[in-house]
Every structure is written in C-alpha cells, then in structure tokens.
Amino acid sequence: MTPGVMKEFLRNLLGRSCSIQNLKLTSQELKPRVVILTCVEAAARRFLSSSLQHDAAVLCSPGNLIPHSKLYGKEVLGSEVASMEWACSQGSLEHVVVCGHSNCQILDALGKWQIQSESNVMSSPFLSWLTQHGNSTLTRFERYEMDRLQPMTFQGISPKELWDAYVDPQCHWTEQDQFSQVNVLQQLQNVSSHGFLKPKLKSGALQLHGMWLDSREQSPFLFSKEQQRFVQITDDNIDSLLKI
C-alpha cells in the first residue's frame, strides 16, 4: 500500500486546489484508490470537490450513515455498501474515509425523529431509512452524554480489536457537532464490520480513516487513534496523522 495517494488528498484538502490534469477524464477504467463516504448535504460535497483526485470515488448517504453488516438479510442496505464492495473488488483500494461535517441538518433530524409519530416515520422513506441505520449513533451519543469526559470504546474488525475515543472534552463544539463527530466514529465501526473489507484491513493493505469538516471555519479534522481524538489537519502533521 502506498500512503502517497491519501497524503495528496489531505494536502489538496488544505489548499483546496486540484490540477487540471486530475480533472480531465481519461480513457482508463476507474479503479479507485480512495473511497470517501460522506453526507448528501452540499456543505460536505463543496468542501471536498476541489480536493479530489481522479482515482478517488465519493459515496454519499444521508448523514454519511453506513449500515452495519449485521443487517444482511434483514434490511435493505442501500447502494452505499454495494458501491463500497465494488470499489474493493477492483483491487486498487487503499483508503476508506468516513467524512462527517459541522451543522449537519440530517443528523439533527435523526436526533428529533423520536418526537415523530410512528406513522409519519414509516410513511417517509427518508425518516424510515434514517431511523433504521442511525439508531446505533443515537444510542452511542446517549452514553456519551452521561459522562463526556470518559472515552468511548469502539470495535474494529473483531471483538478483540478495540479502540477508545474522546469527543470534545473541552466542550468547544455545539451539541449538534458533537453528535456528528460521534456519528463518524460509529460509522467507522460499521464499515469495519463488513467481511469483504476485513482481509485487507487485517493485512494493512487498506486503511480506514475518520474525518470531520468544520464547514464554518473551512477546517478539516482527522481522527487519530494514537491521540484518541479528532485532530485538525495542518501541513505539518499530515505525515504523523497517517503514520508515514
């Protein structure tokens, strides 16, 4: 695995500049090396659009939610997981990025769905999908609210692979943004549950990243398992964040 492609993406993200060569369509078949799972809201897509290389694929879903593998055969998973498996099958995938953002109105709707009547939820494809696949984030955030100074524990590719995360212990962000950051971490756990990714994740040929965008300040953050928190990306810390 070459870390250069992820490094290039992060540097483009900071400069928000992309060469004309990268924007040209080529006759070569697309074999994505980076897949970015982000929200359908315009704030996230605008922020990312000028940073993308030609070998990066963007998959959008409401609230950047990715169904857990345990839902196989029980619920319709949607195109996000199918697209991710396709990208993995091309043999070139090196990085999967789960990307959330500040002031997410879709996740705000998830937090308010409980006041909706069941008939209203079930009659809305959007609310129905959101509540089915966002419930794990709601549960996780309720635990976080009980003691914000304690780390949350998430599972990697197996029950034995656990990692801790602190979310905004200094209370810098709004509750809405804290919810969005918790959601990114929960989606990392959901993504790592899928069997078609596990062999590459286990061997190190594929890396999974949690990213959060502060759209107000135009600042990207990357989750560091070493530091157990989201860290603002700068030109000086890209290498250390990617452990190059």
Buried (B, 14 or more C-beta within 10 A) or exposed (E): BEBEBBBBBBBBBBEBEBEEEBEEEEEEEEEBBBBBBBBEBEBBBEBBEEBBBBBBBBBBBBBBBBBBBEBEEEEEBBEBBEBBEBBBEEEBBBBBBBBBBBBBEBBBBBBEBEEBEEEEBEEBEEBBBBBBBBEBBBEBBEEBEEEBEEBBEBBBBEEEEEBEBBBBEEEEBEEBBBBBBBBBBBBBBBBBBBEEBBEBBEEEEBBBBBBBBBBEEEBBBBBBBEEBBBBEBEEEBBEEBBEE
